Amino acid sequence: MLVSHAHLDHIRDLATIADNRAQSKCPTLVVAGTAQTIAILKKHFFNGLLWPDFTKIPNAKSRYHLPRLRPEVVTILRATR
């Protein structure tokens, strides 16, 4: 999943997607964005306060992988397990 920026209208469903994927035992979800976007998501959304930080939960049934993209640099994203 590519997140262009962290406005609520672009990220609001990430929490529901995480919950649904965890219950369905899906593989890790790749949520990619610029360093700034990923930093905002980690600080304000997946912070263990507002919503669990699925990147830090050991043996979570479904986790997030949050790669940071650099503008104008081609990046190949692959699903992780």
Beta strands, then each sheet from edge to edge (+ up, - down):
strand 1: 29-30
strand 2: 33-34
strand 3: 64-65
strand 4: 68-69
sheet 1: 1+ 3+
sheet 2: 2+ 4+
end
